[in-house]
Amino acid sequence: MKHIIRVFLLVLILSLAYFLVQPSEVSCQDKPLEIRLVTLAPMGTSPHVALLKMGEKWQKLSGGKIKLSVIGSYRAGGEAAMVDKMGVGGIDGALMTIVGLSKINKDAAGLSNIPMIYKSLDEVDFVEEKFGAELSKTMEQKGFIVLFWTDIGWIRHFSVHPIMYPHDLKKMKMFTWAGSPEQVDIMKEWGTNPVSLEPSDILSSLSTGMINVVSATPFSANAGQYARVTKYMLEINWGPLVGGAVIRKQVWEKIPAGLREEFLKVAAETGREIKEAGRKESDDAVEVMRKKQCLHVVVPSPQINEEWRQAVRAVYPKIRSSMVTAESFDRVESLLRGYHGKSTANK
């Protein structure tokens, strides 16, 4: 009898242990795949909100099996540091400008770093679509999946003192992104005084006089409150602020194959949403800064605008193969020739 009781108690204990262990195992199996994506874009701004919406859609499509954790206002280093952290698995993805993306693939700089090569945003859209698709393939070979390409409109010059002509820019202390030594060298040759900083240091550097010119989109300038110090904006289309979102291929391949195409469709919509909102907000930001911070908009005549174009074209040979790879520079020029040839043929 005692033997039977001992056996019964042993079976009971083992059964209880089984049921106690089972919920933990199920919990582990049901735990969603968390993907950590970061961006310098401040929390609450349209790019950050668009990424949050993308994450919600991904989670819904996956039935809760995929969770995209979006970290805005990321301050643990600049975009070059983001790429390094993705390389060691510290983060899984990022929304970055060309500064970070060109660290993955140098050719990406051609989308944004050739001053005044674009005359319209339609040209920008055309090159982003064509060249962006080509860049995405080579970036995949380097271990990154491009979720989307986007931009937030034209970069303008914001300055403490008014700028009208190209020579006004010379000898001024200009912000340049940290980690762009080629740009620093070219700007020095052009006669300006470049100062390499992270974007998070711009406002404090303007306030102390370390820099007195910042090239940025009005959207970024307004978000960063630059016009508290820089009271002048030169309205020339210096170039688009192009960016994109990438994710480590190793992480991407953990997503079920059947979901990836749907996720990319959602991502493409997100890129378009960021672009449309960013361009509009840049236009709106100019009016906000005019009214609230007394920003003066300097509009050059067509003749002066052409003077700027000729001045920057003079340094194209130095930009090609230094700031922008020769292959990338030539590809952008080729695409623009094709765009204008197609436009002329359609008239």
C-alpha positions in Angstrom: 0.0 0.0 0.0 2.8 2.4 0.9 4.5 1.6 -2.3 1.4 2.4 -4.3 1.0 5.8 -2.5 4.7 6.6 -3.2 4.2 5.9 -6.9 1.0 8.0 -6.9 2.7 10.9 -5.3 5.6 10.7 -7.7 3.3 10.7 -10.7 1.4 13.7 -9.2 4.6 15.6 -8.7 5.8 14.9 -12.2 2.5 15.9 -13.6 2.5 19.2 -11.7 6.0 19.9 -12.9 5.0 19.3 -16.5 2.1 21.7 -16.3 4.3 24.3 -14.5 6.9 24.1 -17.2 4.6 24.1 -20.2 3.3 27.7 -19.9 6.9 29.0 -19.9 7.7 27.0 -23.0 4.6 28.2 -24.8 5.4 31.7 -23.8 8.9 31.5 -25.3 7.5 30.0 -28.5 4.9 32.8 -28.7 7.3 35.6 -28.0 7.3 37.9 -31.0 10.4 38.6 -33.0 11.5 42.1 -31.9 13.2 44.3 -34.5 14.9 47.5 -33.1 15.0 50.4 -35.6 16.4 53.7 -34.7 16.4 57.2 -36.2 17.8 60.7 -35.4 14.4 62.1 -36.3 12.9 63.6 -33.1 10.1 61.7 -31.5 6.7 62.9 -32.6 7.9 64.3 -35.9 6.3 62.9 -39.1 9.1 60.5 -40.0 9.0 59.0 -36.5 5.2 58.7 -36.5 5.3 57.1 -40.0 7.7 54.5 -38.7 5.5 53.8 -35.7 2.5 53.2 -38.1 4.6 50.9 -40.2 5.4 48.9 -37.1 1.7 48.6 -36.2 0.9 47.4 -39.8 3.7 44.8 -39.7 2.5 43.5 -36.3 -1.0 43.2 -37.6 0.0 41.5 -40.8 2.1 39.0 -38.8 -0.6 38.3 -36.3 1.5 39.7 -33.5 4.6 37.6 -34.4 6.7 40.6 -35.5 7.2 43.6 -33.3 9.0 46.7 -34.7 10.4 48.8 -31.8 11.1 52.3 -33.2 13.5 54.6 -31.2 13.3 58.2 -32.2 15.6 61.0 -31.1 18.4 58.5 -31.1 21.5 60.0 -29.5 23.9 57.1 -29.0 26.3 58.4 -31.7 25.7 59.7 -35.2 24.7 57.9 -38.3 28.1 56.4 -38.8 27.9 54.9 -35.3 24.4 53.5 -36.3 26.0 51.5 -39.1 28.7 50.2 -36.8 26.1 49.1 -34.3 24.1 47.3 -36.9 27.3 45.6 -38.0 27.7 44.0 -34.6 23.9 43.4 -34.0 23.5 46.2 -31.4 20.5 47.5 -33.4 18.7 45.9 -36.3 17.8 48.7 -38.6 17.8 52.5 -39.0 16.2 55.4 -40.9 19.2 57.4 -42.0 20.3 60.2 -44.4 22.9 59.6 -47.1 25.6 60.2 -44.4 24.8 56.8 -42.9 23.7 55.0 -46.0 26.9 55.9 -47.9 28.9 54.2 -45.2 27.2 51.0 -46.2 27.5 51.8 -49.9 29.6 54.8 -51.1 27.6 55.0 -54.3 24.5 56.1 -52.3 26.1 59.6 -51.9 25.3 60.3 -55.6 21.6 60.7 -54.7 22.2 63.7 -52.5 25.7 65.0 -52.5 26.0 66.7 -55.9 25.0 70.3 -55.2 22.5 71.9 -57.6 22.5 69.0 -60.1 18.7 68.7 -59.7 16.4 71.5 -60.9 13.1 70.0 -59.8 11.7 67.5 -57.3 10.4 65.5 -60.3 14.0 64.9 -61.3 14.8 63.8 -57.7 11.9 61.4 -57.8 13.0 59.9 -61.1 16.6 59.4 -59.9 15.5 58.0 -56.5 13.4 55.4 -58.2 15.9 54.3 -60.8 19.2 54.6 -59.0 17.6 53.6 -55.7 16.6 50.3 -57.1 20.1 49.6 -58.3 21.6 50.7 -55.0 19.2 48.4 -53.1 20.6 45.3 -54.9 24.2 46.1 -54.0 23.3 47.0 -50.4 21.7 43.6 -50.1 25.0 42.0 -51.1 26.6 43.9 -48.2 24.1 42.5 -45.7 21.4 45.2 -45.6 17.8 45.2 -47.0 16.6 48.6 -48.1 13.0 49.0 -46.9 12.5 52.3 -48.8 14.2 55.5 -50.2 12.7 58.9 -49.4 13.5 62.6 -49.0 12.1 65.6 -47.2 12.7 68.3 -49.8 15.4 70.8 -50.6 18.3 71.7 -48.5 18.7 75.5 -48.0 21.4 77.7 -46.4 20.5 79.1 -43.0 22.9 81.8 -41.9 23.5 84.3 -39.1 24.4 87.0 -41.7 22.6 87.4 -45.1 24.0 85.4 -48.1 23.2 86.3 -51.7 26.2 85.5 -53.9 28.5 82.5 -53.9 31.4 84.6 -52.6 29.3 85.5 -49.5 29.6 81.9 -48.4 33.4 82.0 -48.5 35.2 82.4 -45.2 32.1 81.6 -43.2 32.0 78.8 -40.6 29.8 76.1 -42.1 28.4 73.0 -40.4 29.4 69.7 -42.0 28.4 66.2 -40.9 31.0 64.5 -38.8 32.6 61.7 -40.7 32.7 63.5 -44.1 36.4 64.4 -44.5 36.1 64.6 -48.3 33.4 67.3 -48.0 35.6 69.2 -45.6 38.5 69.2 -48.0 36.4 70.4 -50.9 34.8 73.2 -48.8 38.2 74.4 -47.7 39.3 74.6 -51.3 36.2 76.5 -52.1 37.1 79.1 -49.5 34.7 78.2 -46.7 35.6 77.2 -43.2 33.9 73.8 -42.5 33.3 72.6 -39.0 32.5 68.9 -38.5 29.7 68.2 -36.0 26.9 65.8 -35.2 23.5 67.3 -35.9 22.7 67.2 -32.2 25.4 69.9 -31.7 24.2 72.3 -34.3 22.1 74.7 -32.2 24.6 75.0 -29.3 27.4 75.6 -31.9 25.3 78.3 -33.6 24.7 79.9 -30.2 28.4 80.0 -29.3 29.5 81.2 -32.8 31.4 78.0 -33.5 29.4 77.9 -36.8 27.3 80.6 -38.5 25.9 78.7 -41.5 23.9 75.5 -41.6 22.7 73.7 -44.8 19.5 71.9 -43.9 15.9 71.5 -44.9 13.5 74.0 -43.5 11.8 71.0 -41.8 15.0 70.1 -40.0 15.8 73.8 -39.2 12.4 74.3 -37.6 12.6 71.1 -35.6 16.1 72.0 -34.4 15.1 75.6 -33.7 18.1 76.9 -35.8 16.2 80.1 -36.7 16.6 81.3 -33.1 20.1 82.2 -34.2 20.1 82.0 -38.0 17.8 84.8 -39.2 18.4 84.4 -42.9 17.6 81.6 -45.4 18.9 81.6 -49.0 16.2 80.1 -51.2 18.2 78.1 -53.7 17.7 74.4 -54.4 21.1 73.2 -53.1 20.1 69.5 -53.1 17.5 67.1 -51.7 18.0 65.6 -48.3 17.7 62.0 -49.3 17.5 59.1 -46.9 16.2 55.6 -46.5 15.4 52.8 -44.0 17.5 49.7 -43.9 17.4 46.5 -41.9 20.1 43.8 -41.4 19.6 41.0 -43.8 20.3 38.5 -41.1 17.3 39.8 -39.2 15.1 40.2 -42.3 15.5 36.5 -43.1 14.0 35.6 -39.7 10.7 37.1 -40.9 8.6 34.4 -42.6 9.2 34.5 -46.4 5.5 34.9 -47.1 5.3 38.1 -45.1 8.4 39.9 -46.6 6.7 41.0 -49.8 3.8 42.5 -47.8 6.1 44.1 -45.4 8.0 45.8 -48.3 4.8 47.1 -49.7 4.0 48.7 -46.3 7.5 50.1 -46.2 7.2 51.6 -49.6 4.0 53.4 -48.6 5.8 54.6 -45.5 8.6 56.1 -47.6 6.1 57.9 -49.8 4.3 59.2 -46.7 7.5 60.5 -45.2 8.4 62.2 -48.5 5.0 63.9 -49.0 4.8 65.0 -45.4 8.4 66.2 -45.2 8.2 68.2 -48.4 5.0 69.9 -47.3 6.3 70.5 -43.8 9.4 72.1 -45.2 7.3 74.6 -47.1 5.1 75.2 -44.0 8.2 75.5 -41.8 9.5 78.5 -43.7 6.2 80.4 -42.9 6.4 79.3 -39.3 9.9 80.5 -38.9 9.1 83.8 -40.7 6.2 84.5 -38.2 7.6 83.1 -35.0 11.4 83.7 -35.3 11.5 86.6 -37.8 13.3 84.5 -40.4 14.2 86.6 -43.5 14.0 84.6 -46.8 16.6 85.8 -49.4 15.4 85.0 -52.9 18.1 85.4 -55.6 17.2 86.4 -59.2 17.5 83.8 -62.0 20.8 85.4 -62.9 22.2 85.0 -59.4 20.8 81.5 -59.2 22.7 80.6 -62.3 25.8 82.1 -60.8 25.5 79.7 -58.0 25.0 76.8 -60.4 28.2 77.7 -62.3 30.2 78.2 -59.1 29.3 74.7 -57.8 29.8 73.1 -61.3 33.4 74.4 -61.1 34.0 72.0 -58.2 32.2 69.0 -59.8 35.5 67.4 -60.9 36.6 67.5 -57.2 33.3 66.2 -56.0 33.4 63.3 -58.5 35.5 60.5 -57.0 35.9 62.1 -53.6 32.5 63.0 -52.1 30.7 60.9 -54.7 32.2 57.9 -56.5 32.9 58.5 -60.2 30.4 55.6 -61.1 27.7 57.2 -58.9 28.3 60.7 -60.2 28.2 59.5 -63.9 25.1 57.4 -63.2 23.1 60.3 -61.8 24.1 62.5 -64.8 23.2 59.8 -67.2 19.8 59.3 -65.6 19.1 63.1 -65.7 20.0 63.2 -69.4 17.6 60.3 -70.0 14.9 62.1 -68.0 15.2 65.3 -70.0 15.4 63.3 -73.3 12.2 61.5 -72.4 10.5 64.8 -71.3 11.5 66.4 -74.6 10.2 63.4 -76.6 6.8 63.6 -74.8 6.2 67.2 -75.7 
